[in-house]
Amino acid sequence: MPGAVRAPLIFLLAALFEIGGGYLVWRALREDAGPLVGAAGLLVVAGLPLTLALLDAPFFGRAYAAYGGVFVVASLALGWLIDRVRPDSFDVAGGAVILAGVALIYFAPRASG
């Protein structure tokens, strides 16, 4: 699978692990969902670094910086789905700017390092 297709899929999977696990911990601590839900959330969050390690990126910092942008946009999307809070025009514009930054950080051709 080409990197231009594979990397975004890995970023999205990592976001699901981080946001999904974080949501379970949130529910356990703030909505009294119980300690088992919180423990499950911690286990789910562990999928984040395991997933990002699958990236074909030479540098940890660059890979995680690019993922951070995907996390922001995925958080807005999942917030819409879970909390029913629709992103407004500023959220959408900010997300577009962030995704442009992700593309520059992760996919820009570089002479070295």
C-alpha positions in Angstrom: 0.0 0.0 0.0 1.5 3.4 -1.0 2.6 5.6 1.9 0.2 8.4 0.9 -2.7 6.0 1.5 -1.2 3.9 4.4 -0.1 6.8 6.6 -3.5 8.5 6.8 -5.1 5.1 7.6 -2.6 4.6 10.4 -3.2 8.1 11.7 -6.9 7.5 11.8 -6.6 4.2 13.6 -4.3 5.7 16.1 -6.8 8.5 16.7 -9.6 6.0 17.3 -7.4 4.3 19.9 -6.5 7.5 21.7 -9.9 9.2 21.5 -11.9 6.0 22.1 -9.8 5.1 25.1 -9.8 8.7 26.4 -13.6 8.8 26.1 -13.9 5.6 28.2 -11.7 7.1 30.9 -13.7 10.3 30.7 -16.9 8.3 31.2 -15.4 6.4 34.1 -14.3 9.5 36.0 -16.9 12.1 35.0 -20.0 10.1 34.3 -19.6 7.3 37.0 -19.4 4.5 34.3 -17.3 2.5 36.7 -13.7 1.4 37.1 -13.9 -1.4 34.5 -14.8 1.1 31.8 -11.8 3.2 32.9 -9.5 0.2 32.9 -10.8 -0.7 29.4 -10.1 2.9 28.3 -6.5 2.6 29.5 -6.0 -0.6 27.6 -7.5 1.0 24.4 -5.2 4.0 24.7 -2.2 1.6 24.7 -3.0 1.0 21.0 -1.9 4.5 20.1 1.9 4.1 20.3 1.7 0.6 18.9 -0.2 1.9 15.9 2.1 4.9 15.3 5.1 2.6 15.4 3.8 1.1 12.1 4.4 4.4 10.3 7.2 4.5 7.7 8.6 7.7 9.2 12.3 8.2 9.9 11.8 10.5 12.9 9.6 10.0 16.0 9.0 13.8 16.5 7.8 14.4 12.9 5.5 11.4 12.9 3.9 12.4 16.3 3.6 16.0 15.2 1.8 15.0 12.1 -0.4 12.7 14.1 -1.2 15.5 16.5 -3.0 17.4 13.7 -5.0 14.3 12.7 -5.9 13.9 16.4 -7.4 17.5 16.5 -9.5 16.9 13.5 -10.7 13.5 14.6 -11.6 14.9 18.0 -13.9 17.4 16.3 -15.4 14.7 14.2 -16.0 12.3 17.0 -17.2 15.1 19.3 -19.9 15.7 16.6 -20.8 12.0 16.6 -20.7 11.4 20.4 -21.7 14.8 21.9 -23.8 16.0 19.0 -21.8 19.3 18.9 -21.5 20.2 15.3 -18.2 21.8 14.3 -18.7 25.4 13.4 -17.1 27.3 10.5 -14.1 28.2 12.7 -13.6 24.5 13.6 -13.8 23.5 9.9 -11.4 26.2 8.8 -9.0 25.4 11.7 -9.1 21.7 10.8 -8.3 22.5 7.2 -5.3 24.5 8.2 -4.2 21.8 10.5 -4.5 19.1 7.9 -2.5 21.2 5.5 0.2 21.4 8.2 0.0 17.6 8.6 0.6 17.1 4.9 3.6 19.5 4.9 5.2 17.9 8.0 4.7 14.3 6.9 4.7 14.2 3.1 7.0 17.1 2.1 10.0 15.9 0.1 13.2 16.5 1.9 16.8 16.3 0.8 17.8 14.6 4.1 16.5 14.2 7.6 
